[in-house]
Amino acid sequence: LAAAQEGSLRLADVPLPPPGAVCSARTASARKKAVRAALLRWHPDKFDLSKFTTEDRDAVADAVADVTRRVVKEKKRLAR
């Protein structure tokens, strides 16, 4: 995604994780590391929406926000 030209990507080009697949690590330590990495990867500020077609920008922003919400939910669950 990083090397893509401006306006050339579509929503289908984003490797969105399926629901429930945010973190599959076995140990608590590994899960926390995986959640942190997912937060860094899926943070909405990290996505350069200019690389996506104008038709897909809103959908990409919504999809990334959804993944971020799921990761934050997982982080809160692990904090208990």
URURPE-V15357 format. One record per run of one state. SS is the DSSP state (a for helix, b for strand, c for the rest). FROM is the first residue (numbers start at 1). LEN is the number of residues. If there is no record, write none. Layout:
SS,FROM,LEN
SS,FROM,LEN
This chain:
c,1,8
b,9,1
c,10,1
a,11,3
c,14,14
a,28,15
c,43,1
a,44,3
c,47,2
a,49,3
b,52,1
c,53,4
a,57,23
c,80,1
